[in-house]
Amino acid sequence: MSSNPHPEILPCITMIAAAGVGNELGKDNDLVWHLPDDFKRFKTLTTGHHIIMGRKTFESFPRLLPNRTHVVISRNPDYKAEGVIVVSSLEAALAQCGDDEQPFIIGGGEIYKLGLAVADRIELTRVHGRFEADAFFPEISDDWKLVWEEHHPTDDRHKYAFTYLTYERV
């Protein structure tokens, strides 16, 4: 029995990320840029939803992100963290999302690779720069169509120009 009270309304699984032109996500479990407007957009889009992430991504947060249900994927069956749901696979993470019409996969690199097979939408902030990184976003294949974009130039709060890109599965 589905926990979705409206089975005709299927959830839209969305991956959300910021990546450099070489698909760089970050280094040493941290971002390599500071983009306040992108943080604001991330908060706006994900508030009220489940956010699915790997353990290392979760541990990079200074605290729980408010008004979101944290679902953490860990290979360690004994891993526990206060205020989060811990699961062992992406499938188990998605099963925890219940009637959330738009759960978000928020990283890191390994979780994004898994998410590419199940996601319906990608909200990507393309940061216009190349960065030293140890985590990368997967290549976006021809299975995806760009449906929206909005460019943001550099300014006094943003050292790098960036473009919001929305892709939907074809």
N, C-alpha and C positions, 0 to 999 in steps of 0.2 A: 504494500500500500504506500503510495507516495505521500510525503508530508506536505507537498505543495497543494494548497486548497484550490488552486486554479490550474489544473494540469494542462489546459490549453495555452497557458502563458509559461513558456519555457524560460528558465533562467538564461541570462546572457553572461557567460563567463568572460571576464575581461582581464587581460594582462596589462599592467600599468608600469612604466619604467621611464627612466631618463638614461640615454646612452649617447656617447660621443660618435663621431662620424665613422670610427672603426668599431662600433658596437661596444665600446668600453663602458662598463657599469661602475667600477670602483676598484680601489686597491686597499689591501689590508683591512677589509671589512668596513670601509668608509667611502663616501662619495669623494670625487676629486674636483668638485666645483660647488659653488654656493649660488643657488638660483631661487631667491625668495618667492617670485611669482609662480615658479613650478611647485614649490612646497605648498603654496596656497591652493593651487589647482588640485594637487594630490589630496589635500585635506577635503576640499569641496566634493570631489568625485567619490572618495572612499568613505566619508562619514556616514554612519548608519548601516554600513555593510560589513560583511565578513572579509577579512584580509588574510590571505593564505601566504605563508612564507616559510623558508627554511630556517633552521635553528640559528645559523650564523647571522642571517639578516635580522632575526628577532633580537639576538644578543647585541647587535650594533645600536639598538634604540636606547636612548637614555631612560626611557620609561614607556609604559603602555600608551598607545595613541588613543586619545579620548574618543568615545562614542563609536567605537568599532569593535567587532568581535575578532580577536586574534586567534588564528589557527596555525600552529607551528608543526612543520614536518621534521621529524628527527628519526634517524636510524637507531638511536639509543632507546630501547624499550623502557629504561628507567628514568628518562629525562622528564623533569617536571619543572614548571615555572608558574608562579602565582598569576592568576587572572587570564590564563590562556588555555586553549584546548590543544593538547598534544596528540598527534597521530603519526602513523608510520608511512603513509603514502599519500600521493595527490588524490587518488580516488577516495580514500578515507577522509581527507580534508574536505573535498567537495560534498561528501555525504553529510558532513557536519553543518552545511550551510542552510539546511532546511528550506524555508520558503523565501530566502533572500533572493530577489529577482536579479541581482547583479553582484555576485561575489567577485573579489579582485585578487588576482595572483600578483604579489608585489616583489617577488624575488627570493633568492638571488639567482645567479647564473644557471645553476643546475635545475632549480625549480622552474625557471622560465623555459628551459629546454623541454621539460616534461609538459609544461602548460601549453606549449605550442600545438600539441596534438588535440587538446580539448577546448581551447579558447575559441570564443566567437568574435572577440573584438580585441584590438590592441590599441591602447592609449600610450603613444610613445612621444616623449620629449626628446627631439634630436638636438643635442648640444653641439654647436658648430666649433669643434676643436678636436684635436687628437691628444690622448692622455695616456700616461703610463698606468696600466691596469692589470689586475689578475682575475677579474670576473668580467664576463662578456654576455651581451644579449645575443640570442640566436639570430641567424640570418632570416629575414622575412622573405618567404618564397612567393611564387606566383599564385599560391592558394589564397593570397590576401590582396584586397583592393583598397587603395587609399581613397577615403571618402570625405576627408576634411583636413585642412591644414591652416595654421595661423602662425606667422613669423613674428618674433620678438627680437629687436636689435639690442645691442649692448646699451647700457645706460649706467648711471652712477651706482645702481644696486646690483647690476648683472655684468660681470666681467666678460662673459661669453654670450654671443647671440644664440638663439635657440628657436626651434619650430615645433609647435604641437602638431602631431600627426595622428589621425584616427584611421585605423585599418579595420575592415570587416572581412570575415572569411567569405571567399567566393563560393 
